[in-house]
Amino acid sequence: MIRSGPLAFLKSRRDGTQKSRVKVPSETRYIRKVSSRILASLVPYAVDEGKVFDIKLCIEEAVRNAIVHGNRSDRRKAVKVAYWVQDGSLSIEIEDEGPGFDHSKVADPTSGPHILKNSGRGVYLIKRLMDKVEYSGNGNRITMVKKLQ
């Protein structure tokens, strides 16, 4: 199914698994729309409320990072999201059109001088709350996995 407009969804098959995709412009007003769509797809799985909260937080942090830091809020650039459930786990890929970054060089927000900073917690939270997190070679794509049960 393809919808026209800025919030376009596409469903496809990959190795027998239903994979849904969404592409949104780099505007923060789409963050909750993306997370709501993904969370709605989890209803049939009766996911624990605590896990739903973790997933929502991580989706919104990753999409915000892609929009604000990756694409520098450039409306001409898009954020692509793909998500699917396979073998009892939700996988989410979020990709921006920016140059990427080295996630290993992000300061630990729980140590020393970084504790009082107003930013820099998203990557840390995602790594702590998801079961598996991987970044692409240049850092402009994140893949997050959460076990649903």
For each residue, the residues with C-beta under 8 A, 3 or more apart:
1: 9 10 11
2: 8 9 10
3: 7 8 9
4: 8
5: 8
6: 24 25 27 30
7: 3 22 24 30 33
8: 2 3 4 5 22 23
9: 1 2 3 20 21 22 37
10: 1 2 20 21 22
11: 1 18 19 20 21
12: 19 21
13: 16 17 18 19
14: 17 19 84
15:
16: 13
17: 13 14 84 85 86
18: 11 13 84 85
19: 11 12 13 14 82 83 84
20: 9 10 11 37 41 82 83 84
21: 9 10 11 12 80 81 82
22: 7 8 9 10 34 37 80 81 82
23: 8 78 79 80 81
24: 6 7 27 30 33 34 63 78 79 81
25: 6 30 75 76 77 78 79
26: 66 67 71 72 73 74 75 76 77 78 79 96
27: 6 24 30 67 73 75
28: 31 64 67 68 73
29: 32 33
30: 6 7 24 25 27 33 34 63 67 79
31: 28 34 35 60 63 64 67
32: 29 35 36 60
33: 7 24 29 30 36 37
34: 22 24 30 31 37 38 59 63 81
35: 31 32 38 39 56 59 60 63
36: 32 33 39 40
37: 9 20 22 33 34 40 41
38: 34 35 41 42 55 59 81 83 90 92
39: 35 36 42 43 52 55 56 59
40: 36 37 43
41: 20 37 38 83 85
42: 38 39 45 47 52 55 85 90 148
43: 39 40 46
44:
45: 42 85 148 149
46: 43
47: 42 51 52 55 148 149
48: 51 52
49: 52 53
50: 53 54
51: 47 48 54 55 146 148
52: 39 42 47 48 49 55 56
53: 49 50 56 57
54: 50 51 57 58 129 130 146
55: 38 39 42 47 51 52 58 59 90 146
56: 35 39 52 53 59 60
57: 53 54 60 61 125 129
58: 54 55 61 62 92 125 126 129 130 144 146
59: 34 35 38 39 55 56 62 63 92 94 144
60: 31 32 35 56 57 63 64
61: 57 58 64 65 122 123 125 126
62: 58 59 65 66 92 94 122 126 142 144
63: 24 30 31 34 35 59 60 66 67 79 81 94
64: 28 31 60 61 67 68 122
65: 61 62 68 69 70 122 123
66: 26 62 63 69 70 71 79 94 95 96 98 140
67: 26 27 28 30 31 63 64 70 71 73 79 96
68: 28 64 65 71 72 73
69: 65 66 72 98 101
70: 65 66 67 79 96 97 98 100 101 140
71: 26 66 67 68 74 77 78 79 96 97 98
72: 26 68 69 77 98
73: 26 27 28 67 68
74: 26 71 77
75: 25 26 27
76: 25 26
77: 25 26 71 72 74 96 97 98
78: 23 24 25 26 71 97
79: 23 24 25 26 30 63 66 67 70 71 94 95 96 97
80: 21 22 23 93 94 95 96
81: 21 22 23 24 34 38 63 92 93 94 95
82: 19 20 21 22 92 93
83: 19 20 38 41 90 91 92 93
84: 14 17 18 19 20 90 91
85: 17 18 41 42 45 88 89 90 91 148
86: 17 89 91
87:
88: 85 147 148 149
89: 85 86 131 145 146 147 148
90: 38 42 55 83 84 85 145 146 148
91: 83 84 85 86 143 144 145
92: 38 58 59 62 81 82 83 143 144 145
93: 80 81 82 83 141 142 143 144
94: 59 62 63 66 79 80 81 141 142 144
95: 66 79 80 81 136 140 141 142
96: 26 66 67 70 71 77 79 80 140 141
97: 70 71 77 78 79 140
98: 66 69 70 71 72 77 140
99: 138 140
100: 70 136 137 138 139 140
101: 69 70 105 106 139 140
102: 105 106 139
103: 106 123 135 139
104:
105: 101 102
106: 101 102 103 120 123 124
107: 111 114 120
108: 111 114 124
109: 114 115 117 120 121 124
110: 114 115 124
111: 107 108 114 115
112: 115
113: 116 117
114: 107 108 109 110 111 117 120
115: 109 110 111 112
116: 113
117: 109 113 114 120
118:
119: 122
120: 106 107 109 114 117 123 124
121: 109 124 125
122: 61 62 64 65 119 125 126
123: 61 65 103 106 120 126 127
124: 106 108 109 110 120 121 127 128
125: 57 58 61 121 122 128 129
126: 58 61 62 122 123 129 130 133 142 144
127: 123 124 130 133
128: 124 125
129: 54 57 58 125 126 146
130: 54 58 126 127 133 144 145 146
131: 89 145 146 147
132: 143 144 145
133: 126 127 130 142 143 144 145
134: 142 143
135: 103 139 141 142 143
136: 95 100 139 140 141 142 143
137: 100
138: 99 100
139: 100 101 102 103 135 136
140: 66 70 95 96 97 98 99 100 101 136
141: 93 94 95 96 135 136
142: 62 93 94 95 126 133 134 135 136
143: 91 92 93 132 133 134 135 136
144: 58 59 62 91 92 93 94 126 130 132 133
145: 89 90 91 92 130 131 132 133
146: 51 54 55 58 89 90 129 130 131
147: 88 89 131
148: 42 45 47 51 85 88 89 90
149: 45 47 88
